[in-house]
Amino acid sequence: MIRLTKLQVRVVERIIATIPLALAVAVAAFVFMRMLPGDPVDIMMGEAAGVAQGEIEALRRQLGLDQPILVQLSNYLKGVFRGDLGYSIIRGRPVAEVIGEAIPATVELAVCAMVISVLVGVPLGTASALKQNTALDRATSAASFLGISMPPFWLGIVAILVLAMNLGWLPTSGRAPYGYEPRHITGLFILDSILTWDPEALAASLRHLVLPSLTLATGVTAVVVRITRSSMLDVMRADYITFARAKGVPERAVTVKHALRNAMIPTATLVGLEFGSLLGGNMIVETIFSWPGLGRVVVDAIFAQDYPVVQAAVMVYALTYVGMNLITDIVYTVLNPRMSI
């Protein structure tokens, strides 16, 4: 008989708890999409002359849109429980296939943006706290406020105009130029380029990733800096930090081993939530940079009223947030074993 630890039991319970959440999200997405004005069949047919009403009705029957709403909802939920997300109305392909092709691009962009945010934000926030009220602290605070205040759509457009159009340093769109895509293994171009050892594809993929990832990372980095600075200031005033210094512990060990580890708990919360936001809320950035990720697929599906794609994407976003919250809670137990999920 397999015995689970307390942590494993809590993880299983949290995973089981996502089932009713996913069901509620599926129903909400279904209802709200049907509340939008317009009809996907009309969008597909357009205003082309010579289209008979019988052809329109036949297409509506073929897509199941002529059935009562409750019947459509019942059929949709039955498909979800079977793992069948249906077919894209506009693309004519399985929704799972459409989303599966788009997710790697979104994951790659979000991971790169988050790595930049953590590698830049945590050291800057820590240094700002250790050098409180100095020129470095004031400059870091000013830069973080500026980063928070700049909307991604504006920053992306400015980056394209300055770095791509005027200076010509970086490409403006896509993941890689035609003919430089790495051999498909995971769908993550950077990882695939490394696994197949294709330096040209790696260089091309990195150049295309710079602008969108920096655009996404700017605001998150600013928030990470502020949270890390605030947490470090609180921790550095704690009694156990004073006690460690009194024992003669080197200042570097006090900062890294004692202060930073505890200060990272609020930052871990922020990183988890922001990573979920990057995975589920980067539609504008993906559209600006023509990044073929899930966000751009959803935007196109919304305009085309492609019900199955939008409904499935909303469920993916919801489960992503739940998953990131669970991972964040597990990280808590690593940073502070006295805490439990």
N, C-alpha and C positions, 0 to 999 in steps of 0.2 A: 504494500500500500504506500502510495506516494504521500509524504507529509510536506505541507507547504509552510513556509515561514510566515510570520505575521505580515511582513511586507508584501510577500507574494499573494497572500489572501486579500489584502487591501487592494492590490493592483487588479486582481481578478474581479473583485466587487466593482471597482470603478469602470472596468471594461464592460461588464454586464449592464451597468447603469447607463451606458451610452446607447443601448438598444432602444428604449423608449424615446430618448432624445432624438435619435436618427429618424424614428417614425414621426415624431412631431414636426421635425424640420421638413421631412418629405411632404407631409400634408400641407404645411404652411406654404412651401414653395409651389405646390400644385395649385392651391387656392389663389395665391397672389398673382401667379402667371395668368390664370384665367380671368382675373379682374382687369388686366390691361386691355385698353381699347385696341381694336384691330383683330385681324385673323391671319394666321400664318399661310393659309391657302391663298388669300387675296394677295399677300406679299409675294408668294411664289409665282402666281399667275401675272401679277402686275396689272398694268392697264393695257395689255396687248389686245389689239383688235382681233376679232374672229374667234375668241374663246367662248365657247358655248356654256350656258349655265349648267347643262348636263355634265360637262367635263369637270366643272368646279365641284359639283355635288359628288361626282364619282371619286375625285381625289380626296374630298372630305371624308367619304365613307372608308376609303382605303387607309386613311390615317387614323380612323376611329374618332374623328372629331364631330361626327354627327350623332354620337350617342349622348345620353344624359350625363351631366357632370358627375353624379354619384357612380355611375357605371364606369366612367373613365377613371375616376379615383380608385375604385375597387380593382380594376385591371392593372393600374399603375402599381398599387401596393402589392398585389400578388406577384408582379414582376420583380419588385424590389426584394421581397422575401426569397425569391428564387435566384437572386443575383442577376436578374435581367433588367438593365436600366433602359431598355427600349432602343429605338432607332432614331437617329437625328432626322428631323423633318426636312431640313434644308440639305444636309450632306448625304442623306441616304445610306448612312453607315451606322453600325452599332455605337451607342453612346459611350460604352466602356472603352471602345477602341479610340474614339475621338479624344476622350479625356486622358486615356493612358498615353497617347502620343504627346499631349501638351504638358502633362505634369512634370516630366524631367526638366524642361526649359524653365518652368517656374521655380522648381526646387533649386536648380543650379543658381539662378539669379538671387533667390532669397538667401541661400547659404552664403554666397559670396558677399552680399550686402551685410549679413549679420556678422560674418568673420571680420570684415572691415570695422564694423561698429564696435565690436568687443576689443579687437587689438588696438584700436585707436582710443576708444572711449574710456576703458578701464585705466590704462596708464595715465591718461591726461587727468581723469577725475582724481586718481590717487595723488598725483603730483600737485594738483591744485589744492587738495586738502592739506598735504604736508607743507606746502608753501603758502598758507593762507594769508590773504591781504598783501601779497607781493605782486609785482608786475605780471608774473606768470599766471597767478590766480585771476587777476582782473582780465587779462587777455583771454584766458580760457573761458571765463564766464561770459565775456562779450561774444566770443565765437560761438559758444553753445546757444546763447539766446538768438543769435543770427541764424544758426542752423535750424532751430525750432520754428522760427518765424517764416522760413522760406517754404512755400508749398511745392511739392514734388513736380507738379505739371509745369510750373514756371521755371524751376531750376533745370528740369530736363530740356526745355526749349532753349534756355540760355546756354546750356552746355553744348547743345547741338550747334547753335549759331556761332559760338566762340571757338570751341575746341575742334569741331568737325568742319563747319563751313568756312570760317575765316582762316584758321590756322592749319586745317587739314591734317591734324594729328591722329584723329580717331574716326572710325566709321560711324555712320548715323543710325543704322538699322540692321536687324537680322542677327543671327548667331554666328554665322561664318559665311564668307563669300562662296559662290558656286564653285564646286570642285575641290574645296578645302575642308569639307565636312569629314570628320574622322569616321572610321568604320563603326557602325552601330553595335554597341554592346549593352550599355546601360541607358543610353539616351542622354547622358550627361556629357557634353562635348569635352569638357576639361578632363574628366576622368577617362573617357574613351580614348582621348589623344595620348594620355599617359600609358594606359593599358596596352595600346597598340604601338606605342612609341612612334608617334607621328609629330615631330617637332613643328612642321609647317602648320598642321591643323591646330596644334596647341597654341602657337603664336597668334594665328588668326582668331581663334576662339577667345583668347584672352583680350585681344584688342577690341572685339565686339562687345565683350562683357564689361569693359571699364566704365563707359558712360552710364548705362542703366544701373549698374550696381552702386556706383558712387551717388547717383541721384537718389536711390532708395536708402542708402546708408547715411546720408547727411543728417536727416532729421533724427534717425534712431541713435546715431553717434552722439548728437547733442544731448538727448535725453539720458543716455548711459553716463555721459560725463557728469551731468547734474546729480543723478541719483548716487553714483559712486562717490562723488565729492561729499554730498550730504551724509551718506552712511559712514564714510571714513572719519568725518569730523565728529560724529556721535561716538564712534567706537574709540577713537583716540583719547577721548575724555573719560573712558571707563576706568574703574578701579583696577581691573586686572592688567590693563596696559601700564598703569603707574607701578603696580607691583612687579611686573616683568622688568621694567626699567630699573627698579630699586634692586632687583637681584643681579643686575649687571648683564642682562641679556642684550646682545648687540642690537643696535637700532634697526638694522636691516631685518633681523629675525623678528623683532617686535612688529615691524610694519607688515612683513609678508606672512609670517606664520600665525600671529595672533590677531592683528587688526584687519588685514585684508580679507582673510578667510571669513570672518564674521560679517564684515561689511559687504561681502558678495551676496549675502542672502537676499536683500532687496533687489540687488542688480540681477540676480538669477530670475526673480519673479518678472522683472521688466523684460529681460531677454526672452523668456518663454512667451510672454504675451506679444511682444513685438515680432517675434519670429512667426507666430501664428498670423499676425497682421500682414507680414510680408508675403506669406504664402497665400493668403486669402484676399488681400486688399491692394495688390499692385496692378490693378487693371489699367489705371491711367498711364503709369510708366511703361507697361508693356505695349500699350497702344501708341504712345509717343515714339517709342523706339522700334516699333514693328517687331516686337519680341514675340515669337510664336509660342507663348505659354498659355496656361489655363485662363488667365485674366483676359487676354485678347480673345480667346475662344468664347468666353462668356459674354463679352461686349457684343461680338458679332451675333451671338445667339439671341441676345436680348432684343437687338434691333430687328432681327428676322423672326422674333417670337418662336424660336425653336424650343418649345416647351421641354422636351426630354433632356436636352443638354443643360439648360439652366437649372432644372430640378436636380439633376445629378450633381452638378457643380456646387450647388448650395449645400447638399449633403456632405460633399467632400470638404468644403470649407468648415462646416460645423464640426465634423469629426476631427479635422485638423486642430481646431482650437481645443477640443477636449483632450486630444492626444498630447498637445504641448503642455496643457495644464498638468496632466498626469506626469509627464517627464519632469516638469519643474518641481513638482512635489517630491519626486524621487531624488532629484538633485539636492533638495533641502536636507534629506536624511543623510546625504554624503557630507554636506558642509557642516551640519549640526546633528549628530546622531541622536540627540535628545528629542528631536522633533520626529513626528510620525505623520504619514499621509492619512 
